[in-house]
Amino acid sequence: MNVAVIGAGWAGLSAAHTLKQAGCAVTVYESGHQPGGRARTVQSPNLSNPVDNGQHILLGAYTATLALMQSCGVDAAKHFHREPLYLGTPNNTFRLRLPRFPGGRAGMLFGLLDALGLSWQSKYHLARALYQLERTHWKISPDTPTLNQWLRNQKQTPAACKYFWHPLCLAALNTHPDEADAQIMANVLKDSLGNPDKGATDVLIANDLLASLWPTQVCRSLNLHLSTPIRRMTRSKDGFCLNDRYEHAAVILATPAHRAKKLLADLPKCNDGTALHTQLSAFEHRPIATLWIELTQPWESLPARPMLMLEDDPKRHAYGQWLFNHAHIKGSRNPHLLAMVTSDASALGSLPREKAVHYLLNQLANETDHACPMPTIRGHTLVIEKRATFAATPNLSRPANQTPWRGLWLAGDWTDTGYPAVLEGAVRSGLAAAKQLLAGQVQSRL
Ligand SMILES: Cc1cc2nc3c(=O)[nH]c(=O)nc-3n(C[C@H](O)[C@H](O)[C@H](O)COP(=O)(O)OP(=O)(O)OC[C@H]3O[C@@H](n4cnc5c(N)ncnc54)[C@H](O)[C@@H]3O)c2cc1C
């Protein structure tokens, strides 16, 4: 079967790889000049080497992504720094480290017993809330749709919110806890903290550019058209016609939701199509900011952790939430790099760039003043991805992979994966769309 995949992000590429392996003739159309989508490479004149558009992390619970990489011949042990989850500030005002084994609730309890910066009351309520979640099969009552409503209901202390719930919510959902969907947060916790499998809560950080991992491998075997935006998709006798030029029997539309909405506009009208249009119109987006800092030498005197928690407080102009120190990423391509990350970065993004960088560097100096001073900065660049992810708010109705038009499937982190907008959701959606397409093909042959 001759299939088109529109969009070469992690969703589109995982679909294309699956279809190719099943023997389909696959053509991928990508509007950008490189594959990878929102996990792409940027080259700044201020830095000596290219960097990712944002510092990404993966979890041990990203089973679909890790299996896909393996099937592409990528050895995750070689390309990722992997360690048990460690949440800690540079000066140890807070520290929670999870053992690799046991996982699940027992691991979390060990972590809490050993945690610094939380009172026994905070630890008790936190453990109780997780226990409660497990007992209700990770289902949140509709009475407390947002994370902060649920946290209040669970009597979480300000310290537990500040150091545990809020940072995890911002990192995973890129949505402020006041408006974040508590159920999506619970889904993430279920697969990580609630998962007794060894290493499910591990953090994995690539030691090279994300695009150089499996996307590059996969693209070598695909018919990939870069810099080819699809502007029009119409029904044709045998399937779909793209840009009035390319004919395909089936299509997987793996662009972001707002682009998908535009492309569906020229297809024959139907009630279900109108409903899908309404779903696609409801997505709002939130930015993520990453300040990449290149030092003259690796900063080894900071605590030997690749990822440290910063104490953000926008009222004090402290916007940074996480600091990634590549000096402590095993096998790092560039150990001179630091990345300061701010999720749901609307406040930071509204500042003039110079001011934003000034505040971030000030915060970094304040929060690390106990350590040996930071080596000299050789250069820095602030990357703000305005539409980094959709806002994971309650009652957002996310579309399935299937569409009302026969032969057309949707893929993307915004489809109904149960996950927030993350790499694992993108991969799962791509795999699901490809499997449904293949299943439809088999059915029509019967
Ligand atoms: C700064 C940042 C940090 C992040 N951090 C993390 C993290 O730590 N962990 C994590 O798991 N996730 C993280 N994410 C989210 C993750 O990157 C996304 O969930 C994932 O990349 C989405 O993949 P996708 O394939 O669904 O969509 P995209 O990557 O958006 O892919 C869609 C593709 O379609 C192309 N396209 C659009 N329109 C057209 C058209 N008309 N014709 C042809 N092609 C088109 C686009 O160019 C793009 O390549 C982060 C995202 C950002 C931006």
The ligand as an SDF file (V2000), in Angstrom:
LIG
                    3D

 53 58  0  0  0  0  0  0  0  0999 V2000
   11.2960   22.8990   24.4270 C   0  0  0  0  0  0  0  0  0  0  0  0
   10.6060   21.5630   24.5540 C   0  0  0  0  0  0  0  0  0  0  0  0
   10.9490   20.7130   25.5810 C   0  0  0  0  0  0  0  0  0  0  0  0
   10.3140   19.4710   25.7130 C   0  0  0  0  0  0  0  0  0  0  0  0
   10.7070   18.6240   26.6980 N   0  0  0  0  0  0  0  0  0  0  0  0
   10.2150   17.3610   26.7250 C   0  0  0  0  0  0  0  0  0  0  0  0
   10.7420   16.4040   27.6250 C   0  0  0  0  0  0  0  0  0  0  0  0
   11.6310   16.6980   28.4320 O   0  0  0  0  0  0  0  0  0  0  0  0
   10.2350   15.1340   27.5920 N   0  0  0  0  0  0  0  0  0  0  0  0
    9.2610   14.7680   26.7040 C   0  0  0  0  0  0  0  0  0  0  0  0
    8.8850   13.5940   26.6830 O   0  0  0  0  0  0  0  0  0  0  0  0
    8.7330   15.6750   25.8310 N   0  0  0  0  0  0  0  0  0  0  0  0
    9.1920   16.9460   25.8140 C   0  0  0  0  0  0  0  0  0  0  0  0
    8.6990   17.8510   24.9110 N   0  0  0  0  0  0  0  0  0  0  0  0
    7.5530   17.4750   24.0710 C   0  0  0  0  0  0  0  0  0  0  0  0
    7.9770   16.6590   22.8360 C   0  0  0  0  0  0  0  0  0  0  0  0
    9.0240   17.2910   22.1480 O   0  0  0  0  0  0  0  0  0  0  0  0
    6.7700   16.5360   21.9180 C   0  0  0  0  0  0  0  0  0  0  0  0
    5.7320   15.9060   22.6420 O   0  0  0  0  0  0  0  0  0  0  0  0
    7.0260   15.7060   20.6740 C   0  0  0  0  0  0  0  0  0  0  0  0
    8.2140   16.0940   20.0230 O   0  0  0  0  0  0  0  0  0  0  0  0
    5.8390   15.8780   19.7260 C   0  0  0  0  0  0  0  0  0  0  0  0
    6.0140   15.0600   18.5900 O   0  0  0  0  0  0  0  0  0  0  0  0
    4.9100   15.0110   17.4590 P   0  0  0  0  0  0  0  0  0  0  0  0
    5.4460   14.1390   16.3950 O   0  0  0  0  0  0  0  0  0  0  0  0
    3.5920   14.6950   18.0600 O   0  0  0  0  0  0  0  0  0  0  0  0
    4.7520   16.5080   16.9210 O   0  0  0  0  0  0  0  0  0  0  0  0
    5.8730   17.4960   16.1980 P   0  0  0  0  0  0  0  0  0  0  0  0
    7.1650   17.1560   16.7950 O   0  0  0  0  0  0  0  0  0  0  0  0
    5.3150   18.8220   16.3380 O   0  0  0  0  0  0  0  0  0  0  0  0
    5.8620   16.9710   14.7120 O   0  0  0  0  0  0  0  0  0  0  0  0
    5.0020   17.4830   13.7210 C   0  0  0  0  0  0  0  0  0  0  0  0
    5.7900   17.7000   12.4350 C   0  0  0  0  0  0  0  0  0  0  0  0
    4.8980   18.0960   11.3990 O   0  0  0  0  0  0  0  0  0  0  0  0
    5.5420   19.0520   10.5990 C   0  0  0  0  0  0  0  0  0  0  0  0
    4.4940   19.7870    9.8610 N   0  0  0  0  0  0  0  0  0  0  0  0
    3.6280   20.7090   10.3560 C   0  0  0  0  0  0  0  0  0  0  0  0
    2.8000   21.1280    9.3670 N   0  0  0  0  0  0  0  0  0  0  0  0
    3.1600   20.4570    8.2440 C   0  0  0  0  0  0  0  0  0  0  0  0
    2.6750   20.4530    6.9100 C   0  0  0  0  0  0  0  0  0  0  0  0
    1.6510   21.2370    6.5350 N   0  0  0  0  0  0  0  0  0  0  0  0
    3.2840   19.6510    6.0090 N   0  0  0  0  0  0  0  0  0  0  0  0
    4.3210   18.8490    6.3670 C   0  0  0  0  0  0  0  0  0  0  0  0
    4.8180   18.8200    7.6310 N   0  0  0  0  0  0  0  0  0  0  0  0
    4.2370   19.5960    8.5570 C   0  0  0  0  0  0  0  0  0  0  0  0
    6.2990   19.8970   11.6000 C   0  0  0  0  0  0  0  0  0  0  0  0
    7.3340   20.6330   10.9750 O   0  0  0  0  0  0  0  0  0  0  0  0
    6.8270   18.8130   12.5480 C   0  0  0  0  0  0  0  0  0  0  0  0
    8.0790   18.3190   12.1350 O   0  0  0  0  0  0  0  0  0  0  0  0
    9.2940   19.0990   24.7830 C   0  0  0  0  0  0  0  0  0  0  0  0
    8.9470   19.9750   23.7400 C   0  0  0  0  0  0  0  0  0  0  0  0
    9.5970   21.1870   23.6230 C   0  0  0  0  0  0  0  0  0  0  0  0
    9.2210   22.0950   22.4730 C   0  0  0  0  0  0  0  0  0  0  0  0
  1  2  1  0
  2  3  1  0
  2 52  2  0
  3  4  2  0
  4  5  1  0
  4 50  1  0
  5  6  2  0
  6  7  1  0
  6 13  1  0
  7  8  2  0
  7  9  1  0
  9 10  1  0
 10 11  2  0
 10 12  1  0
 12 13  2  0
 13 14  1  0
 14 15  1  0
 14 50  1  0
 15 16  1  0
 16 17  1  0
 16 18  1  0
 18 19  1  0
 18 20  1  0
 20 21  1  0
 20 22  1  0
 22 23  1  0
 23 24  1  0
 24 25  2  0
 24 26  1  0
 24 27  1  0
 27 28  1  0
 28 29  2  0
 28 30  1  0
 28 31  1  0
 31 32  1  0
 32 33  1  0
 33 34  1  0
 33 48  1  0
 34 35  1  0
 35 36  1  0
 35 46  1  0
 36 37  1  0
 36 45  1  0
 37 38  2  0
 38 39  1  0
 39 40  1  0
 39 45  2  0
 40 41  1  0
 40 42  2  0
 42 43  1  0
 43 44  2  0
 44 45  1  0
 46 47  1  0
 46 48  1  0
 48 49  1  0
 50 51  2  0
 51 52  1  0
 52 53  1  0
M  END
$$$$
